Amino acid sequence: MYYWGNQDTSVVFCEEKYREVSWIGEYYNTLSSLSYILVGLFFLNSKVSKLAQGVIWIGVGSMLLHGTLRYYGQWLDEGAMIVTSFWGLQYIRPYISDYYLIPLLFIYFLFYDLYIIFLLSFGLINIYLLYSTLQRSGACGKFYIFFFVLGFSCWLLDKFMCSFLQSYQLHAYWHLFSSIAIFFALWELL
């Protein structure tokens, strides 16, 4: 049995478990999650404060997920990712109602053990978010798109090419690149 109990998340990441520190399930993924908190703190007292708070929650949830490998960390991480992405979409498309978020979260929590539900929810929101940003953005928006796609590519490579790329800690790069993307997105919104 591991330090926090047996892993009960519906997703398994490529990083070796409890290798670096006996009480951190995935050391590099946990450490890289701090990047979200730092970005969120940078924008906390700005006009994008609501989004900054969501980004901080993503960081906390990601640290809890990767640190403990337990379902409650997964709920906080993925739930915060869905909500914050949705808020970002609402920020640039204000006509989108909160009423769409409620069933989306209901479906996610009802079927959280099916990782594909999270991937579809998060993916569809972010495809629309990327498309909307591309239509109306300046240089910072373009950097956001570049770093998000680069980071998401790392996430997918980590997930589907683990046996070949495990030593590269590509999911940790997802955290770093996506937090840089979020920095540029929030800067664009100021």
C-alpha positions as CSV (number, residue, x, y, z in Angstrom):
1,M,0.0,0.0,0.0
2,Y,1.2,3.5,-0.8
3,Y,1.5,6.4,1.6
4,W,-1.9,7.9,0.8
5,G,-3.6,4.5,0.1
6,N,-4.1,2.6,-3.1
7,Q,-4.4,4.6,-6.2
8,D,-8.1,5.0,-7.1
9,T,-8.1,7.6,-9.9
10,S,-9.6,6.8,-13.2
11,V,-6.5,7.9,-15.0
12,V,-2.9,6.7,-14.7
13,F,-0.1,9.0,-15.6
14,C,3.3,7.9,-17.0
15,E,5.5,9.0,-14.2
16,E,6.8,6.3,-11.8
17,K,5.0,6.3,-8.5
18,Y,6.6,7.2,-5.2
19,R,10.0,7.1,-6.7
20,E,11.6,10.4,-5.6
21,V,9.9,10.9,-2.3
22,S,8.0,8.3,-0.2
23,W,5.0,10.6,0.4
24,I,4.5,12.1,-3.1
25,G,2.9,9.8,-5.7
26,E,4.2,11.6,-8.8
27,Y,7.0,14.0,-7.8
28,Y,7.6,15.9,-11.1
29,N,3.9,16.2,-11.8
30,T,3.2,17.5,-8.3
31,L,6.1,20.0,-8.4
32,S,5.2,21.3,-11.8
33,S,1.6,22.0,-10.6
34,L,3.0,24.9,-8.6
35,S,3.3,26.8,-11.9
36,Y,-0.5,27.2,-11.9
37,I,-0.6,28.6,-8.4
38,L,2.2,31.1,-9.3
39,V,0.3,32.3,-12.5
40,G,-2.9,32.6,-10.5
41,L,-1.3,34.6,-7.8
42,F,0.2,37.0,-10.3
43,F,-3.3,37.9,-11.6
44,L,-5.2,37.6,-8.3
45,N,-5.7,41.4,-7.8
46,S,-6.6,42.2,-11.4
47,K,-9.7,42.4,-13.4
48,V,-9.4,38.7,-14.3
49,S,-9.4,37.8,-10.6
50,K,-12.1,35.2,-11.0
51,L,-10.1,33.3,-13.6
52,A,-6.9,33.7,-11.5
53,Q,-8.8,32.0,-8.6
54,G,-9.8,29.2,-10.8
55,V,-6.2,28.7,-12.0
56,I,-5.0,28.6,-8.4
57,W,-7.6,25.8,-7.7
58,I,-6.3,24.0,-10.8
59,G,-2.8,24.1,-9.2
60,V,-4.1,22.9,-5.8
61,G,-6.2,20.1,-7.4
62,S,-3.3,19.0,-9.6
63,M,-0.9,18.9,-6.7
64,L,-3.5,16.8,-4.7
65,L,-4.2,14.5,-7.6
66,H,-0.5,13.9,-8.5
67,G,0.7,13.9,-4.9
68,T,-1.9,11.4,-3.5
69,L,-3.2,9.6,-6.7
70,R,-6.6,9.6,-5.1
71,Y,-10.0,10.3,-6.6
72,Y,-10.7,13.4,-4.5
73,G,-7.6,15.0,-6.0
74,Q,-8.8,14.0,-9.4
75,W,-12.2,15.6,-8.8
76,L,-10.7,18.9,-7.6
77,D,-8.2,19.0,-10.5
78,E,-10.5,18.1,-13.3
79,G,-13.5,19.9,-11.9
80,A,-11.4,23.1,-11.6
81,M,-10.0,22.6,-15.1
82,I,-13.6,22.4,-16.6
83,V,-14.9,25.3,-14.5
84,T,-12.0,27.6,-15.2
85,S,-12.0,26.8,-18.9
86,F,-15.7,27.5,-19.0
87,W,-15.2,30.8,-17.2
88,G,-12.5,31.7,-19.7
89,L,-15.0,31.1,-22.5
90,Q,-17.6,33.2,-20.8
91,Y,-15.1,36.0,-20.4
92,I,-14.7,36.3,-24.2
93,R,-18.3,35.1,-25.0
94,P,-20.4,36.7,-22.3
95,Y,-23.7,35.4,-23.7
96,I,-22.8,31.9,-22.7
97,S,-24.9,31.1,-19.6
98,D,-23.9,29.3,-16.4
99,Y,-26.8,27.0,-17.1
100,Y,-24.5,25.1,-19.5
101,L,-21.9,24.5,-16.8
102,I,-24.3,22.9,-14.4
103,P,-25.2,19.8,-16.5
104,L,-21.6,19.6,-17.7
105,L,-20.4,19.3,-14.1
106,F,-23.3,17.0,-13.2
107,I,-22.3,14.6,-16.1
108,Y,-18.6,14.8,-15.2
109,F,-19.2,13.9,-11.5
110,L,-21.7,11.2,-12.3
111,F,-19.2,9.5,-14.7
112,Y,-15.9,10.8,-13.3
113,D,-14.6,7.2,-13.4
114,L,-14.8,7.3,-17.2
115,Y,-11.8,9.5,-18.1
116,I,-13.1,10.0,-21.6
117,I,-16.0,12.1,-20.1
118,F,-13.4,14.5,-18.7
119,L,-11.4,14.6,-21.9
120,L,-14.4,15.3,-24.0
121,S,-15.7,18.0,-21.7
122,F,-12.4,19.7,-21.3
123,G,-11.4,19.2,-24.9
124,L,-14.6,20.6,-26.4
125,I,-14.5,23.7,-24.2
126,N,-10.9,24.3,-25.0
127,I,-11.3,23.8,-28.8
128,Y,-14.0,26.5,-28.7
129,L,-11.9,28.6,-26.5
130,L,-8.9,28.3,-28.8
131,Y,-11.1,29.1,-31.8
132,S,-12.6,32.1,-30.1
133,T,-9.2,33.4,-29.1
134,L,-7.8,33.0,-32.6
135,Q,-10.6,35.1,-33.9
136,R,-10.1,38.1,-31.7
137,S,-6.6,38.0,-30.2
138,G,-3.4,39.9,-30.4
139,A,0.2,38.6,-29.9
140,C,-0.5,37.4,-26.4
141,G,-3.4,35.3,-27.6
142,K,-1.2,33.7,-30.3
143,F,1.3,32.8,-27.6
144,Y,-1.5,31.3,-25.5
145,I,-2.6,29.1,-28.5
146,F,1.0,28.1,-29.2
147,F,1.9,27.1,-25.6
148,F,-1.5,25.4,-25.0
149,V,-1.1,23.2,-28.1
150,L,2.5,22.5,-27.3
151,G,1.5,21.5,-23.7
152,F,-1.5,19.5,-24.8
153,S,0.8,17.6,-27.3
154,C,3.1,16.7,-24.3
155,W,0.0,15.5,-22.4
156,L,-1.1,13.2,-25.2
157,L,2.4,11.9,-25.8
158,D,2.7,11.1,-22.1
159,K,-0.6,9.3,-22.2
160,F,-0.3,7.3,-25.4
161,M,3.5,6.9,-25.8
162,C,4.5,6.2,-22.1
163,S,6.5,3.1,-22.8
164,F,8.8,5.0,-25.1
165,L,8.9,8.4,-23.3
166,Q,8.5,7.7,-19.6
167,S,11.8,9.3,-18.6
168,Y,10.9,12.6,-20.1
169,Q,8.1,13.5,-17.6
170,L,6.0,15.0,-20.4
171,H,2.9,15.5,-18.2
172,A,5.0,17.8,-16.1
173,Y,5.8,19.7,-19.3
174,W,2.0,20.0,-19.9
175,H,1.7,21.7,-16.6
176,L,4.5,24.1,-17.4
177,F,3.5,24.9,-21.0
178,S,-0.2,25.2,-20.1
179,S,0.5,27.6,-17.2
180,I,2.6,29.7,-19.6
181,A,-0.4,29.6,-22.0
182,I,-2.7,30.7,-19.2
183,F,-0.4,33.6,-18.3
184,F,-0.5,34.9,-21.9
185,A,-4.3,34.4,-22.0
186,L,-4.9,36.3,-18.8
187,W,-2.5,39.0,-19.9
188,E,-4.5,39.3,-23.2
189,L,-7.7,39.8,-21.2
190,L,-6.3,42.7,-19.1
